[in-house]
């Protein structure tokens, strides 16, 4: 792990979901139920490394899920695994009056379950198109991409009366780059190389309890 020389006490914390709050890339896991996991995995890896446009790559991946029974979402939600220490970190934030939020390029149908389990104060994510109990292969509404994550973070800061310089963000891939570049404390969670120049700290252990003394000292 790499830490700060001096660390501000932050007033809010924003988290990415996939491979940050949870161990898995949720869309990759869901794609296994449709028999297209390898295709979706390859696209996801390239998108997170910054090699593909996230918005276009997300639509491409979701198209591959067309016709999947929507019951697979609840089945998957029950077996997604949290990163170690995330509940403890969020509880420590709550005890100090520091609100926490999850912003995901994944989907509300899964993110809502994770957010409730962890205890986040709010979350923001995409929505699947679902008709007659099956996925349509479309993303409903505006795609929450890298810019969407940044915009939600900035809007939430404004609502809370905070400057972005007073908050922290935690993420792992290219889709977190604008958000991480806008906050006062940028933390990489086992981060891809594209994020390294932006980071104030990197958590290579994967255990979120690492951040308690750094963000809440």
N, C-alpha and C positions, 0 to 999 in steps of 0.2 A: 504494500500500500504506500501511496505517496500523499503526504498531507500538506497543510498550509504552514507558512511561517507565522502569519497572524490571521485569525479567523473572525469575521464579524458574527454577531448573533443575528440570525436571520429571522424574518417576521412572517414568512410563509415558505412552503416547499412544494415544488411541482415535480411529479414523477411521470416518466414514460411507463407503459405497462409491460409490453412483451420483452422478455429477456432482461427486465429491470425489476419490476414488481413481481412478476411470475417468471418461472424458469423457461417456459416455452415461448415459441412464436405461435400464438394462438391460431392464426389463419393456416399455418402449416399443419398444425395438429388437426384442425377441422377438415382439411383437405384429404386426410387419410380416410375419412368416412366416404369420400367420393371417389377414392382410388386414384387421386392425382397428386399425392403428397410429394413425390420427387420433383414434379414440374413446378409446383408451388414453392417448394424449398429452394430450388435453384434461383427462381425469380426473386424471392425474399432476400436471399443472401446478397445478390447483386444490388438490390435496392438499398439495403442497410449499409452496404459499403460505399454507396454514393455513385454506383455505376449506371443506375437506371433512374429515370424520373419516377418519384414515388407515386404520384397520382395515377399516371398511366399504368404503372406496374400493378397497383392495387386493383384497378378495374380489370386488368388482364387476369389476375389471380381469382377475383370473385367470379368472373365469367366462367372459369373452369368448374365452379361449384353449382352451376345452374342445374336445377332439378333435385338437388340434395334435400332429403327430408329434414325439415326444420327441427325435428326432435333431436337431431344429432347435436344441436347447439347446447341444449340442456345437459345432454350426456357428457359432452366435453367439459362444460363449466364445472361439473362435479368432480372432474379428475385433474384439472389444472393445479399446479403446485406453486405455492408462494416461495419467493426467495427467502432464505433464512434472515431473521431479524427485522423484516419489514413491519410486522405488527408491533414489535417493541419500539422501533423508531417512531412510528406514527403515534403510538401511545405516549411516548416521551414528548413529542411535539404537542400533543393535545394537553398534556399536563402543564406545559409552559405557555399555553395559549397561542401556539403557532399553528395556523390552519394548514392542512395538506390537501393536495389535489392531484388527481391522476388524469393525464391527457394522453389519449391513445390513438394511433393510426389504425388500431383494431376496431372492434365493434361493440356497440352498446349492449347487445344481447349477451356478451361475455363479460364486458367491463363492469356492468352493473352488479354482477355477482361478486366479482373480485373487490370492487370498491366497498360494497357492504360488508364483506368478510374482513377486510383490513381496517375499515373505519375511516376512510377518507371523508373530508368535508364536502367534496364535490368531484365530479369527473366529466370528461368530454370525450366522445368517440364517434365513429361512423355508425351507420345503420344499414343492415341488410334489407334488400327488397325481398319480401316474402308474400306469396300468394298461394292460396289453397294448400297451406301447410308445407310448401316447398320454396327453396331459394330461387329467385328469379335470375340470379347471375348479375344483378345490378346493385350499385351502391345508391341508397336513397339520399337525396339532398347534396349539399356541398361536401366534398371530400375533406376530411381532416388530415391534411398533409403537414409537411414541415411548417409552412406558413400558418396553417390553421392552428397548430399547437402554439406557435408564438403569439398569435392573435388572442387566443383564449387566455394565455398567461398574462398578457398585457391588459386585457379587459378585466380580468379578475383583480389584478393589482390596482387598477383604477377604481373598481368597485369597493375595494378594501381600504382605499386611501394610502396605498403603498407605492413607493418608487421601485421599479424593477431592480435597482441596485441593492434593495433591502431584502431580496428574496433569493432562494436557491432553486436550482433545477437539477434533476438527476436523469441521465439517459445513457443509451449505449450506441446509437447508430446515427447515420446521416440524417434521418428524419427528425432528430433532436437538435440539429446544428443551429438553426435560427433561434430557438428557445434558449439554448445554452449560451449563445453569444449575446443575449439580451439581459441576462441576470447578473447580479453581483457576485454570486457564488455558483460556479459551474462544476458539477461533479459527474465524472464518467463511471458508469457501472460496468466493469469489464468491457471498456469501450473499444469500438472500432478505431483504427488508426486515423480516420478522417477527423475525429474529434480531438485528438491529443493536443493540438496547438491552442485550443480554447480553454482547456481544463485548469481549474485551480487544484483539483484533487482527483485521483482515480482509485476506485475501490476494486482491487483485483481479487480479493478474497470472496466477494459475492455476498458477504454478510452485512446487512444494512446497519447493524449495531455499531459498525465502524464510524458511522456518521454522527452518532449522538454527541460525543465530545467535540466534534468539529463544528457542527451546526448549532449546537445548543449550549456551548460552554458558557 
